[in-house]
Structure formats: structure tokens, C-alpha cells
Amino acid sequence: MEGGLGGNGAPASPSSSPSSSTSTAPSITVEEWRGSSSTELSRTAILTADRSHLTLYRSGSRWDDLGRKILEAFIPEGFPGSVTPDYVPFQVWDSLQGVSTYIRSMLSTQALLSAIGVGEKSATVIGATFQWFLRDFTGMLGGILFTFYQGSNLDSSAKMWRLVADFMNDLGMLMDLVSPLWPSAFIVIVCLGSLSRSFTGVAGGATRAALTQHFALQNNAADISAKESSQETVATMVGMALGMLLAHITMGNPVAIWFSFLSLTMFHIYANYKAVSCLSLTTLNSERSSILLQYYMQNRTVLSPQEVSRREHIFPAWTIWQRPVILSKIL
């Protein structure tokens, strides 16, 4: 290294002073941002690190962070931008009808177990086991037959079959509740109820998959399905707790049991109708195509999915009787 003599004859300092070699160590800063889209972000945490220190700063209190973590178990990531606008009203009504279902299931199960002979000395374990096996076997067989007959039509008419599935579930619960009234026909009634619920299992599961695909706007169908499962679990726990309370209150009072069951059934049907009516599906089936084409030929205007949904009939009887008439008018 080149040097020189200073004024006092001492060697001159080198061009790079020792103090510069001990300059401040570089630091790294990492920020966490959350939001439903790139234009709606908020900073939630800042992490700063250097050679000797690590600092973490979080915006908001720990309670806010805990509440956000709890919501993340029930709300899809990126909500509301990651789902369609009809997601929230559908889930609200669907959760309400789920609570109603599990309340009534406690009443119907209580009646079914009483009819099988639970609590009676004359009842045998093998007899009750055989009756339960025959009930489940009939339901499994019915599910296979229903899938063979209507499996390919469930996704195209998801709204209609969703409503039909819940109605068949109501019918199955009703048969369980009336089974103790006719002991001689108990097996037949219970098997018919299980057959009815098997349709619910197939149609409900298939239409739920189709609706999940409809709600997903960011290829997040798996996330929506997982969060829907969490929501249904909460509805199940609430419904079972309320059902146990109602079963205890109405025990030994047939009038109160039937009044509670029928009232909850009417609410269940109404909640299901409201849930299905909220949906604005963007796929075309025979009826939605008929509505779209008929309106375009008359007005030369293309309807939006919301407008088509308002004109769509979700009851199966109307679809079966009216669809040929609509198509004949278009053709």
C-alpha cells in the first residue's frame, strides 16, 4: 500500500481508515401484509434482524391476532375477494338449516331408539342389531341406485337437487319419528326413511362439490371446502346441544314433540329455499339456456347470471312440466 510522510515525519494514514472496517452491520427487514386483494392490504407485522438483535413488531393487540386466527378457520383465505358475492348469504342460510336439521335429528333418533326397544327389558341385542343393519343396508342400496339413475344430472341442476336432497332428509326424519306409532310396520317405515336419507347423502354431496367450484374465484375450492366443513361442524355442535335440551324438555309430551318437529321442519324448508334462491350460477343447463335464449329472441338483450337466476324455477315439478313448453316456444 502506498503511503507518505506526514508533517511530523510519521507515516501517513492509509486511504482506508480502520474505522470504516467496523461500519454498522447490515440489517434485514421483513414485512407481513394481509388483505383480500393487492389493492386492499394492511401491514400486520414487521421483523427486523441484524447480527445481534431480532425485533418483531405486530400491529394491533394479541386479542385482535387471536380473533383473526379464529376467523381464518371459518373464512376462506382472501375473503371476500376470493369467493363469489352469493357465498355469504348462501352460507348463512345453509348454517341455519343445518342447525335446524341437527335439532330435529335428536328428536327423531330418540323416537327411533325407543321403537327399537332401547330401555325395555323385553328387547334383545340381536334383534336391535338386525333392525339397525337392515336399515343401513337399505340406505346403502338406495344410494347406489340413485347414483345410477341421476348421478350425471346432479351438477347441471345443482340448485334443484340441493333442495330435493334436504326435502328427502326431512322425509326420512319424519319416518323415524312416526315409526313407534306403527310397531307392526316398523321395519318397513325405518327402511323407507333410510332410503330417503340415502338420496340426501348422494345428492347433497354431489351438489356441494358443484357449488364449491362455483364459489371459488381463485382456484381455492379446497380451501372453501375445508372452511365449509368447519362451519358445518359448529352448526352440528350447536344443533346437537339445542336438540338435547329440546328432547329433555319435550320428553313424554307427544304434542310438544310434534309441534317442535313440524315447526323446525317448516323453518328448514324455508331456509333451504332462501339458500338456493341466493345462488347465481354462471353455468348453463337446459332451463337456464331456455330462459337466456327466449329473452334474447324477444328483447335482443343478454341477461346476466343474476337475472337468469331470478327467473329460474328450482322446484323439480316445474322443471319437468314446463321445460318442453319453453323449448317449443324458442324453436
C-alpha positions as CSV (number, residue, x, y, z in Angstrom):
1,M,0.0,0.0,0.0
2,E,1.4,3.4,-0.9
3,G,1.9,5.9,1.8
4,G,3.7,9.1,2.5
5,L,5.3,11.2,5.3
6,G,3.2,13.4,7.4
7,G,4.2,16.8,8.6
8,N,5.8,15.3,11.8
9,G,7.7,12.7,9.8
10,A,5.2,9.9,10.8
11,P,3.9,7.7,8.1
12,A,0.6,9.0,6.6
13,S,-2.7,7.1,7.3
14,P,-3.7,4.7,4.6
15,S,-6.6,5.7,2.3
16,S,-9.0,3.2,4.1
17,S,-9.2,4.1,7.8
18,P,-9.6,1.4,10.4
19,S,-12.9,2.9,11.5
20,S,-14.5,2.1,8.1
21,S,-13.9,-1.6,8.6
22,T,-16.1,-1.6,11.6
23,S,-19.1,0.1,10.0
24,T,-22.6,-0.8,11.0
25,A,-23.6,-4.4,10.1
26,P,-26.4,-4.7,7.5
27,S,-29.9,-5.4,8.8
28,I,-32.8,-7.3,7.2
29,T,-36.4,-6.2,7.4
30,V,-39.4,-8.4,6.6
31,E,-42.9,-7.1,6.5
32,E,-46.2,-9.1,6.7
33,W,-49.2,-7.8,4.8
34,R,-52.7,-9.2,4.7
35,G,-55.7,-8.4,2.6
36,S,-58.3,-9.7,0.2
37,S,-56.5,-8.2,-2.9
38,S,-53.4,-6.3,-3.9
39,T,-55.3,-3.0,-3.5
40,E,-56.7,-3.8,-0.1
41,L,-53.6,-4.6,2.0
42,S,-52.7,-3.7,5.6
43,R,-49.4,-4.3,7.3
44,T,-49.7,-6.6,10.2
45,A,-46.1,-7.3,11.3
46,I,-42.5,-6.1,10.9
47,L,-39.5,-8.3,11.5
48,T,-36.1,-6.6,11.8
49,A,-32.9,-8.7,12.2
50,D,-29.1,-7.9,12.3
51,R,-26.1,-9.7,13.7
52,S,-27.0,-9.1,17.3
53,H,-30.7,-8.3,17.5
54,L,-34.1,-9.7,16.4
55,T,-37.1,-7.4,16.7
56,L,-40.7,-8.3,15.9
57,Y,-43.4,-5.7,15.9
58,R,-47.1,-6.6,15.4
59,S,-49.8,-4.1,14.7
60,G,-52.9,-4.5,16.9
61,S,-53.3,-6.4,20.2
62,R,-52.9,-10.0,20.9
63,W,-56.7,-10.3,21.1
64,D,-57.0,-9.0,17.6
65,D,-54.5,-11.5,16.4
66,L,-56.4,-14.3,18.2
67,G,-59.7,-13.2,16.7
68,R,-58.1,-13.2,13.2
69,K,-56.7,-16.7,13.7
70,I,-60.1,-17.9,14.8
71,L,-61.8,-16.4,11.7
72,E,-59.2,-18.0,9.5
73,A,-60.6,-21.4,10.5
74,F,-64.0,-20.5,9.1
75,I,-63.5,-17.9,6.3
76,P,-61.6,-18.7,3.0
77,E,-58.3,-17.0,2.6
78,G,-58.6,-13.8,0.7
79,F,-62.2,-13.3,1.7
80,P,-64.3,-11.6,0.3
81,G,-62.3,-11.2,-2.9
82,S,-61.7,-15.0,-3.3
83,V,-65.4,-16.0,-3.4
84,T,-68.5,-15.0,-5.3
85,P,-70.9,-12.5,-3.9
86,D,-73.6,-15.1,-3.3
87,Y,-71.2,-17.1,-0.9
88,V,-72.1,-15.2,2.3
89,P,-76.0,-15.3,2.0
90,F,-75.9,-19.0,1.0
91,Q,-73.6,-19.9,3.9
92,V,-75.8,-18.0,6.4
93,W,-79.0,-19.8,5.3
94,D,-77.2,-23.1,5.0
95,S,-75.9,-22.9,8.5
96,L,-79.3,-22.0,9.9
97,Q,-80.9,-25.0,8.1
98,G,-78.1,-27.2,9.4
99,V,-78.8,-26.2,13.0
100,S,-82.5,-27.0,12.4
101,T,-81.6,-30.4,11.0
102,Y,-79.5,-31.5,14.0
103,I,-82.1,-30.3,16.5
104,R,-84.7,-32.4,14.7
105,S,-82.3,-35.4,14.4
106,M,-82.2,-35.6,18.2
107,L,-86.0,-35.9,18.3
108,S,-86.2,-38.5,15.5
109,T,-83.3,-40.5,16.9
110,Q,-84.9,-40.6,20.3
111,A,-88.1,-41.9,18.8
112,L,-86.2,-44.5,16.7
113,L,-84.3,-45.9,19.6
114,S,-87.4,-46.1,21.6
115,A,-89.1,-48.1,18.8
116,I,-86.1,-50.4,18.5
117,G,-86.5,-51.2,22.2
118,V,-83.8,-49.3,24.0
119,G,-84.6,-49.3,27.7
120,E,-87.0,-52.2,27.5
121,K,-86.3,-55.5,29.2
122,S,-88.0,-57.5,26.5
123,A,-85.7,-56.1,23.8
124,T,-82.8,-58.3,22.7
125,V,-79.4,-57.1,21.4
126,I,-79.5,-59.3,18.3
127,G,-83.0,-58.1,17.4
128,A,-82.0,-54.4,17.7
129,T,-78.7,-55.1,15.7
130,F,-80.6,-56.8,12.9
131,Q,-83.1,-54.0,12.6
132,W,-80.3,-51.4,12.5
133,F,-78.3,-53.5,9.9
134,L,-81.4,-53.8,7.7
135,R,-82.0,-50.0,8.0
136,D,-78.4,-49.2,7.0
137,F,-78.3,-51.8,4.2
138,T,-81.4,-50.4,2.6
139,G,-79.9,-46.9,2.7
140,M,-76.6,-48.1,1.0
141,L,-78.5,-49.9,-1.7
142,G,-80.7,-46.9,-2.3
143,G,-77.7,-44.6,-2.6
144,I,-76.2,-46.8,-5.3
145,L,-79.5,-47.0,-7.3
146,F,-80.0,-43.2,-7.0
147,T,-76.4,-42.6,-8.3
148,F,-77.0,-44.9,-11.2
149,Y,-80.3,-43.2,-12.1
150,Q,-79.4,-39.5,-11.6
151,G,-75.7,-39.2,-11.0
152,S,-74.9,-37.4,-14.2
153,N,-77.5,-34.8,-13.7
154,L,-76.6,-33.6,-10.3
155,D,-74.0,-30.9,-11.2
156,S,-76.0,-29.4,-14.0
157,S,-79.1,-28.9,-11.8
158,A,-77.3,-28.3,-8.5
159,K,-79.9,-25.9,-7.2
160,M,-82.8,-28.2,-7.8
161,W,-81.1,-31.3,-6.4
162,R,-79.8,-29.4,-3.4
163,L,-83.4,-28.5,-2.5
164,V,-84.6,-32.1,-3.2
165,A,-81.9,-33.6,-1.1
166,D,-82.9,-31.6,2.0
167,F,-86.6,-32.4,1.4
168,M,-85.8,-36.1,1.3
169,N,-83.8,-35.7,4.5
170,D,-86.9,-34.1,6.1
171,L,-89.0,-37.0,4.9
172,G,-86.5,-39.6,6.3
173,M,-86.6,-37.9,9.8
174,L,-90.4,-37.8,9.7
175,M,-90.5,-41.6,9.1
176,D,-88.2,-42.1,12.0
177,L,-90.4,-40.1,14.2
178,V,-93.6,-41.9,13.2
179,S,-92.0,-45.4,13.4
180,P,-93.1,-46.0,17.0
181,L,-96.7,-45.4,16.1
182,W,-97.0,-48.5,13.9
183,P,-94.9,-51.3,15.6
184,S,-96.2,-53.9,13.1
185,A,-94.7,-51.9,10.2
186,F,-91.7,-50.6,12.0
187,I,-89.1,-52.3,9.7
188,V,-90.8,-51.0,6.5
189,I,-91.1,-47.5,7.8
190,V,-87.5,-47.3,9.1
191,C,-86.1,-48.8,5.8
192,L,-88.1,-46.2,3.8
193,G,-86.7,-43.5,6.0
194,S,-83.1,-44.7,5.4
195,L,-83.8,-45.0,1.7
196,S,-84.9,-41.3,1.7
197,R,-81.8,-40.2,3.5
198,S,-79.6,-42.1,1.1
199,F,-80.8,-39.8,-1.6
200,T,-79.8,-36.9,0.6
201,G,-76.3,-38.2,1.0
202,V,-75.7,-38.7,-2.7
203,A,-77.4,-35.5,-4.0
204,G,-76.2,-33.3,-1.1
205,G,-72.6,-34.4,-1.5
206,A,-72.6,-34.0,-5.3
207,T,-74.3,-30.6,-5.4
208,R,-72.0,-29.4,-2.6
209,A,-69.0,-30.1,-4.8
210,A,-70.6,-28.3,-7.7
211,L,-71.4,-25.2,-5.6
212,T,-67.9,-25.2,-4.1
213,Q,-66.5,-24.9,-7.7
214,H,-68.9,-22.1,-8.3
215,F,-67.8,-20.1,-5.2
216,A,-64.1,-20.5,-6.0
217,L,-62.7,-17.4,-7.8
218,Q,-59.0,-18.0,-7.2
219,N,-58.7,-21.8,-7.7
220,N,-59.4,-22.2,-3.9
221,A,-62.0,-24.8,-4.0
222,A,-60.1,-27.0,-1.5
223,D,-59.8,-24.1,1.0
224,I,-63.6,-23.2,0.6
225,S,-64.5,-26.9,1.2
226,A,-62.3,-27.1,4.3
227,K,-63.8,-23.9,5.8
228,E,-67.3,-25.0,5.0
229,S,-66.6,-28.2,6.9
230,S,-65.5,-26.1,9.9
231,Q,-68.7,-24.1,9.6
232,E,-70.8,-27.2,9.4
233,T,-69.1,-28.7,12.5
234,V,-70.0,-25.6,14.5
235,A,-73.6,-25.8,13.3
236,T,-73.7,-29.5,14.2
237,M,-72.4,-28.9,17.8
238,V,-74.9,-26.1,18.3
239,G,-77.8,-28.1,16.8
240,M,-77.0,-31.2,18.9
241,A,-76.8,-29.1,22.1
242,L,-80.1,-27.5,21.4
243,G,-81.6,-30.8,20.3
244,M,-80.6,-32.5,23.6
245,L,-82.1,-29.6,25.5
246,L,-85.3,-29.8,23.5
247,A,-85.5,-33.6,23.8
248,H,-85.2,-33.3,27.5
249,I,-87.9,-30.6,27.7
250,T,-90.4,-32.4,25.5
251,M,-89.8,-35.9,26.9
252,G,-93.1,-37.7,27.5
253,N,-95.1,-35.0,25.7
254,P,-96.0,-36.1,22.2
255,V,-97.8,-32.9,21.4
256,A,-94.8,-30.8,22.2
257,I,-92.5,-33.1,20.3
258,W,-94.6,-33.0,17.1
259,F,-95.1,-29.2,17.4
260,S,-91.4,-28.7,17.7
261,F,-90.5,-31.1,14.9
262,L,-93.1,-29.7,12.4
263,S,-92.2,-26.0,13.3
264,L,-88.5,-26.7,12.8
265,T,-89.2,-28.6,9.6
266,M,-91.1,-25.7,8.1
267,F,-88.2,-23.4,9.0
268,H,-85.8,-25.9,7.5
269,I,-87.6,-25.9,4.2
270,Y,-87.8,-22.1,4.2
271,A,-84.1,-21.7,5.0
272,N,-83.2,-24.2,2.2
273,Y,-85.3,-22.3,-0.3
274,K,-83.7,-19.0,0.7
275,A,-80.2,-20.5,0.4
276,V,-80.8,-21.9,-3.0
277,S,-82.5,-18.7,-4.2
278,C,-79.4,-16.7,-3.3
279,L,-77.3,-18.6,-5.8
280,S,-76.5,-17.1,-9.2
281,L,-74.8,-19.9,-11.1
282,T,-72.7,-19.0,-14.2
283,T,-73.0,-22.4,-15.9
284,L,-75.8,-23.3,-18.3
285,N,-78.2,-26.2,-18.1
286,S,-81.4,-26.8,-20.1
287,E,-83.6,-24.4,-18.1
288,R,-81.1,-21.6,-17.8
289,S,-80.3,-21.9,-21.5
290,S,-84.1,-21.8,-22.3
291,I,-84.5,-18.6,-20.2
292,L,-81.5,-17.0,-21.8
293,L,-82.4,-17.8,-25.4
294,Q,-86.1,-16.9,-25.0
295,Y,-85.3,-13.5,-23.5
296,Y,-82.7,-12.8,-26.2
297,M,-85.0,-13.6,-29.0
298,Q,-87.7,-11.4,-27.6
299,N,-85.6,-8.4,-26.5
300,R,-82.2,-8.8,-28.2
301,T,-80.5,-8.5,-24.8
302,V,-78.4,-11.0,-22.9
303,L,-79.4,-11.5,-19.3
304,S,-76.8,-11.5,-16.5
305,P,-76.4,-14.6,-14.3
306,Q,-78.3,-12.8,-11.5
307,E,-81.2,-12.0,-13.8
308,V,-81.4,-15.6,-15.1
309,S,-81.3,-16.8,-11.5
310,R,-84.3,-14.7,-10.6
311,R,-86.3,-16.2,-13.5
312,E,-85.2,-19.8,-12.8
313,H,-87.5,-22.2,-11.2
314,I,-85.8,-24.5,-8.7
315,F,-88.7,-26.9,-8.0
316,P,-88.4,-30.2,-9.9
317,A,-92.1,-30.5,-10.8
318,W,-92.0,-27.1,-12.6
319,T,-88.8,-28.0,-14.4
320,I,-90.2,-31.3,-15.7
321,W,-93.6,-29.9,-16.8
322,Q,-92.5,-26.5,-18.2
323,R,-89.2,-27.2,-19.9
324,P,-90.7,-28.7,-23.1
325,V,-93.1,-25.7,-23.4
326,I,-90.2,-23.2,-23.2
327,L,-88.2,-25.0,-25.7
328,S,-91.1,-25.3,-28.2
329,K,-91.6,-21.5,-28.0
330,I,-87.9,-20.9,-28.8
331,L,-87.8,-23.4,-31.6
